[in-house]
Amino acid sequence: MHNFYRTIHKLIILFFILSLMTFLLGPLLWMADIAVRNPSSVEKEPGKLFQDITGIDNFIHVLREENTLIYFKNSFIISVFTILISLAISIPAAYSLTVFRFPLKNLFLAIITVPQFIPSIINIIPVYLIFQKAGLGNTRLAMILFHSSRVSLIIWLFVSYFESIQKNFFEDALINGASHLKIIIKIIMPLSFPALAAASIQIFNGSWNAFFSALIFLLDEDIKTVPLGLYQFIDRYNINYSLISAFNILSVIPTIVLFYLLKLKLKNKLENGEGFL
Amino acid sequence: MSLINYKTEKFRILPYILLLPALIFILSFYVAPLIYHLILSFTDRTLIKKEINLMYLKNYLLLLKDRFFWKSLFNTFLFITISGTFQLALAVLTAFFIRGKTARIISVIILVPWAISEISVSIVWRLLLTDGTGGLNSLLSIFKIKPQLWLVKPALAFLSISLAQAWRLFPLIYLILKTGIYTIPKDIIDISRIECLNRRSIIFKVYVPIMRKIFLLSVLIILIRNFRAFTLIFSLTGGGPLRATELITMFIYREAFIYHNIARASAASVVILLIYSIAVYLYLKIKKGRAFA
């Protein structure tokens, strides 16, 4: 009898694993199937998986579209500058919060904590009005500045990492007369490679995937980013799902590659769920 | 690490100088905009008109009479309830009942819906839900069920966006729960094994009490995350059919950038920020200030 229950238990778990895998991977496989098939065959017989395969033709068609490469270029420019500015402002802030004790520190902590919770739909409206007035409307710089301001989590990622560094490293260096700048560059940065990588990838993901801010800030075709291009693609090719899928797969390659490189490098460190809010 | 306390003049302003760039960004992109919002909500500012008149509370009164505002607020709470239930249920089942090698494989795959952009997720789901060539209808046709209009009928559209959002967000909840399980000391489990507790009692008598706080945080994260849902639903249904899937974020977007009625959007933002901040307050309180990784 005991064995019977165990078999039932195992079967239920197996059934759950299979359903979960279908739910997780089914949608992705469906998209992959559409992306490699001939558009007309998808339209006629969508259920016949992997029939009439055209290989990478759809992908080449997408890349030959006049604007696709421009979208990728813009996304890269915005992401790279956002990473640079975010790191430049969050590393000194994190150093200050880790190393020093000073009046009003808790107030500053609160000011840095709260922004991560504010939905961008709320702060984007005033920021948009201010940018319009400052002549920054409809520029890539608007995107870069807006996304560089999302440093709450990045600062804390660095703080928790700096706290794990032995404090006598700092003290010895200070006693020997090193300046704080020197400590940051010569001691902290070389030790903080994992934190730098994790932070860069988080910032990259945020700005590479940003849709809503791009929808508001970027109006001209030659400064639009990949998510915005994808969104317009749905309208332009509303029946040709093969091209839409192909573009979609191209758009996620950078994030997926970076995510798994980081995952390999850092093992479980990224799985600290709080970093994902 | 204990903090270094400098008494010399030279070091007194250094920590502030190091914080300054970050503070400038946060003040000008978060603090100032919120104050500006509050001011605008008492005026009649539109996107085009430049001169501003004071309207006192008129925007708020109009907003409270606007049935689309109430509808979108109701939709948001319904969305949080339905999609949040899916998310929590899937995450709990996955985190607690799958272990060993399968769990390791799943925690690799599960990152995909979370890593890709919301627009990409919306395309994945559009391919499944569209009525002509959609994957879901193809699947149903195997079981001889006739095709459904997943994104056209109001009730079905609502279910569809909830499912799509669950697909994107349950990995996050899964990771949070899994991190919680890792933090449970191994000896507690060993002791309860020795005490001959069976697996179900280990789960309910050992895991659940320890995990209560993590559960509570997961629920709050679900609230916070789903409350600000926008892109996925905007791209899938655009708030339609007949505003059946219009969430509060979309209501604000429509007021501000389609009707150009900035003042109304500001009033709505202030109202929902008050509601939203309750969840954030509870979250911060439970985390006792350590709101970060």
Boltz contact constraints between the chains, C-beta under 6 A:
constraints:
  - contact:
      token1: [A, 13]
      token2: [B, 97]
      max_distance: 6.0
  - contact:
      token1: [A, 17]
      token2: [B, 102]
      max_distance: 6.0
  - contact:
      token1: [A, 24]
      token2: [B, 109]
      max_distance: 6.0
  - contact:
      token1: [A, 27]
      token2: [B, 124]
      max_distance: 6.0
  - contact:
      token1: [A, 27]
      token2: [B, 128]
      max_distance: 6.0
  - contact:
      token1: [A, 30]
      token2: [B, 127]
      max_distance: 6.0
  - contact:
      token1: [A, 30]
      token2: [B, 135]
      max_distance: 6.0
  - contact:
      token1: [A, 31]
      token2: [B, 124]
      max_distance: 6.0
  - contact:
      token1: [A, 31]
      token2: [B, 127]
      max_distance: 6.0
  - contact:
      token1: [A, 43]
      token2: [B, 133]
      max_distance: 6.0
  - contact:
      token1: [A, 46]
      token2: [B, 133]
      max_distance: 6.0
  - contact:
      token1: [A, 46]
      token2: [B, 138]
      max_distance: 6.0
  - contact:
      token1: [A, 47]
      token2: [B, 138]
      max_distance: 6.0
  - contact:
      token1: [A, 89]
      token2: [B, 21]
      max_distance: 6.0
  - contact:
      token1: [A, 89]
      token2: [B, 22]
      max_distance: 6.0
  - contact:
      token1: [A, 89]
      token2: [B, 25]
      max_distance: 6.0
  - contact:
      token1: [A, 92]
      token2: [B, 18]
      max_distance: 6.0
  - contact:
      token1: [A, 93]
      token2: [B, 19]
      max_distance: 6.0
  - contact:
      token1: [A, 93]
      token2: [B, 22]
      max_distance: 6.0
  - contact:
      token1: [A, 95]
      token2: [B, 18]
      max_distance: 6.0
  - contact:
      token1: [A, 96]
      token2: [B, 15]
      max_distance: 6.0
  - contact:
      token1: [A, 96]
      token2: [B, 18]
      max_distance: 6.0
  - contact:
      token1: [A, 96]
      token2: [B, 19]
      max_distance: 6.0
  - contact:
      token1: [A, 99]
      token2: [B, 4]
      max_distance: 6.0
  - contact:
      token1: [A, 100]
      token2: [B, 15]
      max_distance: 6.0
  - contact:
      token1: [A, 101]
      token2: [B, 3]
      max_distance: 6.0
  - contact:
      token1: [A, 101]
      token2: [B, 5]
      max_distance: 6.0
  - contact:
      token1: [A, 102]
      token2: [B, 15]
      max_distance: 6.0
  - contact:
      token1: [A, 108]
      token2: [B, 19]
      max_distance: 6.0
  - contact:
      token1: [A, 111]
      token2: [B, 26]
      max_distance: 6.0
  - contact:
      token1: [A, 113]
      token2: [B, 291]
      max_distance: 6.0
  - contact:
      token1: [A, 115]
      token2: [B, 26]
      max_distance: 6.0
  - contact:
      token1: [A, 115]
      token2: [B, 30]
      max_distance: 6.0
  - contact:
      token1: [A, 117]
      token2: [B, 280]
      max_distance: 6.0
  - contact:
      token1: [A, 118]
      token2: [B, 30]
      max_distance: 6.0
  - contact:
      token1: [A, 119]
      token2: [B, 228]
      max_distance: 6.0
  - contact:
      token1: [A, 121]
      token2: [B, 249]
      max_distance: 6.0
  - contact:
      token1: [A, 121]
      token2: [B, 252]
      max_distance: 6.0
  - contact:
      token1: [A, 122]
      token2: [B, 269]
      max_distance: 6.0
  - contact:
      token1: [A, 123]
      token2: [B, 30]
      max_distance: 6.0
  - contact:
      token1: [A, 123]
      token2: [B, 33]
      max_distance: 6.0
  - contact:
      token1: [A, 125]
      token2: [B, 256]
      max_distance: 6.0
  - contact:
      token1: [A, 125]
      token2: [B, 265]
      max_distance: 6.0
  - contact:
      token1: [A, 126]
      token2: [B, 33]
      max_distance: 6.0
  - contact:
      token1: [A, 126]
      token2: [B, 36]
      max_distance: 6.0
  - contact:
      token1: [A, 126]
      token2: [B, 37]
      max_distance: 6.0
  - contact:
      token1: [A, 127]
      token2: [B, 33]
      max_distance: 6.0
  - contact:
      token1: [A, 149]
      token2: [B, 25]
      max_distance: 6.0
  - contact:
      token1: [A, 149]
      token2: [B, 29]
      max_distance: 6.0
  - contact:
      token1: [A, 151]
      token2: [B, 22]
      max_distance: 6.0
  - contact:
      token1: [A, 156]
      token2: [B, 292]
      max_distance: 6.0
  - contact:
      token1: [A, 156]
      token2: [B, 293]
      max_distance: 6.0
  - contact:
      token1: [A, 157]
      token2: [B, 293]
      max_distance: 6.0
  - contact:
      token1: [A, 160]
      token2: [B, 293]
      max_distance: 6.0
  - contact:
      token1: [A, 163]
      token2: [B, 1]
      max_distance: 6.0
  - contact:
      token1: [A, 167]
      token2: [B, 1]
      max_distance: 6.0
  - contact:
      token1: [A, 209]
      token2: [B, 117]
      max_distance: 6.0
  - contact:
      token1: [A, 211]
      token2: [B, 119]
      max_distance: 6.0
  - contact:
      token1: [A, 211]
      token2: [B, 231]
      max_distance: 6.0
  - contact:
      token1: [A, 212]
      token2: [B, 230]
      max_distance: 6.0
  - contact:
      token1: [A, 212]
      token2: [B, 231]
      max_distance: 6.0
  - contact:
      token1: [A, 227]
      token2: [B, 117]
      max_distance: 6.0
  - contact:
      token1: [A, 227]
      token2: [B, 119]
      max_distance: 6.0
  - contact:
      token1: [A, 230]
      token2: [B, 119]
      max_distance: 6.0
  - contact:
      token1: [A, 231]
      token2: [B, 119]
      max_distance: 6.0
  - contact:
      token1: [A, 241]
      token2: [B, 127]
      max_distance: 6.0
  - contact:
      token1: [A, 244]
      token2: [B, 123]
      max_distance: 6.0
  - contact:
      token1: [A, 248]
      token2: [B, 120]
      max_distance: 6.0
  - contact:
      token1: [A, 248]
      token2: [B, 123]
      max_distance: 6.0
  - contact:
      token1: [A, 252]
      token2: [B, 116]
      max_distance: 6.0
  - contact:
      token1: [A, 252]
      token2: [B, 120]
      max_distance: 6.0
  - contact:
      token1: [A, 255]
      token2: [B, 115]
      max_distance: 6.0
  - contact:
      token1: [A, 259]
      token2: [B, 111]
      max_distance: 6.0
  - contact:
      token1: [A, 259]
      token2: [B, 115]
      max_distance: 6.0
  - contact:
      token1: [A, 271]
      token2: [B, 175]
      max_distance: 6.0
  - contact:
      token1: [A, 271]
      token2: [B, 179]
      max_distance: 6.0
  - contact:
      token1: [A, 272]
      token2: [B, 179]
      max_distance: 6.0
  - contact:
      token1: [A, 272]
      token2: [B, 293]
      max_distance: 6.0
  - contact:
      token1: [A, 273]
      token2: [B, 175]
      max_distance: 6.0
  - contact:
      token1: [A, 273]
      token2: [B, 176]
      max_distance: 6.0
  - contact:
      token1: [A, 273]
      token2: [B, 179]
      max_distance: 6.0
  - contact:
      token1: [A, 274]
      token2: [B, 293]
      max_distance: 6.0
  - contact:
      token1: [A, 275]
      token2: [B, 293]
      max_distance: 6.0
  - contact:
      token1: [A, 276]
      token2: [B, 172]
      max_distance: 6.0
